[in-house]
Amino acid sequence: MAGEEMSYSPVGLPLHFDFIFRPWHYSVSMRRLILRGQADGDPGAVVDVMFLDVAGMKVRREYAALTITEAGEVAEIENFVDISDRNARRFMRLLVSDGTHEGFVVCGAIRMRAGKA
């Protein structure tokens, strides 16, 4: 990333941001998804939310705001993502929403970084 160096940090849930987020990068081989938001009023300020070890996802191309919470057991997630009982504890089931539209990410970890793009 250009600009000042930003490092990812572990985060607690729930997370909430009041600005637009979009899928920014997805790597199949690394199983990594990044959603990027740009803070209002500062065109260079960005927040990246990175999901690691992604086993499955259903995300929109844009969220007007972003809230990430733990999903627990949701039938749609369980039916969409096939995870063995042996590995079930390794993965977080997360709801991703802007209050109107809801999606999900099933992943091993979540990290965040903020700074200048």
C-alpha positions, -999 to 999 in steps of 0.1 A, spaced: 0 0 0 14 34 -9 17 62 17 26 56 53 31 21 64 1 5 81 1 -28 100 -29 -50 107 -40 -55 143 -64 -80 159 -98 -66 166 -127 -73 189 -163 -76 178 -187 -60 171 -171 -35 147 -191 -5 133 -181 22 108 -203 50 94 -188 52 59 -188 33 27 -170 0 25 -163 -21 -6 -145 -54 -13 -110 -43 -21 -90 -74 -26 -96 -112 -26 -69 -138 -29 -80 -173 -36 -46 -189 -29 -41 -169 4 -78 -173 13 -78 -136 23 -105 -109 18 -101 -72 24 -130 -47 27 -118 -11 24 -136 20 37 -127 56 31 -135 80 60 -157 109 51 -139 143 51 -104 129 45 -99 115 10 -66 98 20 -78 81 52 -87 44 48 -97 16 70 -90 -20 58 -107 -50 74 -89 -82 65 -105 -116 69 -79 -145 70 -84 -182 61 -117 -175 44 -138 -207 40 -168 -190 25 -184 -156 20 -214 -138 6 -207 -100 4 -221 -71 -15 -202 -49 -38 -208 -20 -15 -220 -13 21 -233 22 30 -219 16 65 -203 -15 79 -212 -36 110 -195 -69 117 -208 -91 144 -206 -128 154 -233 -148 137 -235 -179 158 -252 -207 139 -272 -193 110 -288 -219 87 -278 -200 55 -241 -200 65 -241 -236 77 -258 -247 44 -234 -226 22 -201 -234 38 -192 -270 43 -169 -273 73 -162 -306 90 -171 -309 127 -134 -315 134 -125 -280 120 -157 -261 131 -141 -244 161 -113 -229 140 -137 -207 121 -156 -175 130 -190 -170 115 -195 -133 109 -224 -112 98 -215 -83 75 -242 -56 72 -249 -20 66 -283 -22 84 -302 -29 52 -282 -56 34 -267 -86 52 -240 -110 41 -215 -132 59 -179 -143 60 -166 -175 75 -130 -171 84 -102 -181 108 -93 -145 120 -101 -109 114 -76 -79 115 -79 -42 109 -56 -13 99 -62 24 95 -41 51 80 -34 70 48 -37 53 14 
